[in-house]
Amino acid sequence: MVQRETWATRTGFILAAVGSAVGLGNIWRFPFVTGEGGGAAFLLVYLLFVALIGFPAILAEFVVGRKTERNPVGALMELGGSAWKYVGGVFVLTGFVILSFYSVVAGWFIRYFLEGFRGSYGSLLAGYEGAAAEAELPEAAVMFGDVSTGLDAFVFHTLFMAVTIGVVALGIRRGIELAVKVMVPAIIVLLVGMAIWVATLPEASAGYSYYLSPEFGVIADNWATLLPAAAGQAFFTLSLGMGVMITYASYLGEDRNLTRDGTAIIGFDTGIAFLTGLVVFPVFFSAGMTEPGDGGPGAIFVSMTEAFATIGGGHVLGLLFFGTVSIAALSSAISLLEVVTAYVIDEKGVDRWKAALGMGGIIYLLGVPVTYDLIFLDLLDGFADGILLVFGALMLVILVGWIAPKVAVEELEKGIGNLGGLGQAWIWAIRVPILLVLVITLYLGVEGYVGFLTGDFADWISANL
Ligand code: PHE
């Protein structure tokens, strides 16, 4: 048997896990779901979710992966018994669903990046002046409507999937580890720079108060939609609930301190999302868009091109921004495909490159409808984040909390030392309160999704078919 690959360097794992976590979830998804959730109220619930549920849950994935040194399906079966292969199957399915739409969105970023080589963002937007006047929308919104579906979107989806498949086919060390080393620092520097710049905008303070002063009444009135939305966003952005962290930790040595690594990963990921909000909302309000919830999946594109078109040096900043986000998306996409690929390699004995190409190809096809109409984005994203990820996290919590708690604590203690009562506290937190919150969240998520299927989606079908 071939020796299982491991990370080449001690930092390789952290970088790859951060690379997986930091991606479109932070930069594209976070601002618009925050907008839809009402701003600061959403932010608060999301942050609570990350700290109280995301952290214990990421540790659960780590111990399962490092203990078993297997892909998620094999890992769950080893700890839980053969019936758990179905749960593992759901993890793999989740990877399929997320990557299919993820690739389309990543394609938009590549497109905006390449557009910057044709001219400044100001001159690009000027090209949409007439159409914008007619539609009574900002130019940047018209531009997004123009490029987000259709042939262009299809071409860039194709391109992005091809690159993702290529990197995964090359394997853990040569591919993934190398790809993430420059990206995270670059994103942070850029976002900090942008955040400082937007502070000078005329309506920045309106943006800040929308983003940063929560109204508790909003939370109380909307908890049934806020909870699943915030949970979905927390799991999505942390790459939790579908086995990415299991897979990455399976290539890990026993000397790593998992709580420290988990804290670092969550800290980076949450920090980057938070920073993105500091950039986006002031720009929105300054551009006269006072209903950030209406921005939808185009929010980040509209606000950023708006900004890059006006500020000095905006052209270079724009190229840097869209380019970096494209790379960040790639490192996340790689992790999604890696889960699916590792499963096929380990359990079916297929070659790495064949597995990557075959699975990547199917995922690619699944994403194609999104390039036709964005309703399919809601269809796939809503299913993955509202249901699949929450279900995955719930199953992990059951596995670690109820089925293999002893093994889990022992594994967590490797690389840290005796945890004493803390290990038990972790187990009891996931056994009861976290489990209950996840059950409620899953229930609300299913309810919301059924509402979408019988509402917006049914309407779309009857209008288009
Ligand atoms: N965490 C990634 C992001 O924020 C997306 C992702 C979700 C990656 C689930 C892997 C697994 O963009």
Residues whose N, C-alpha, C, O or C-beta is under 5 A from the ligand:
A	BS01	LIG	S20 A21 V22 G23 L24 G25 N26 F236 T237 L238 S239 L240 V244 S332 S335 L336
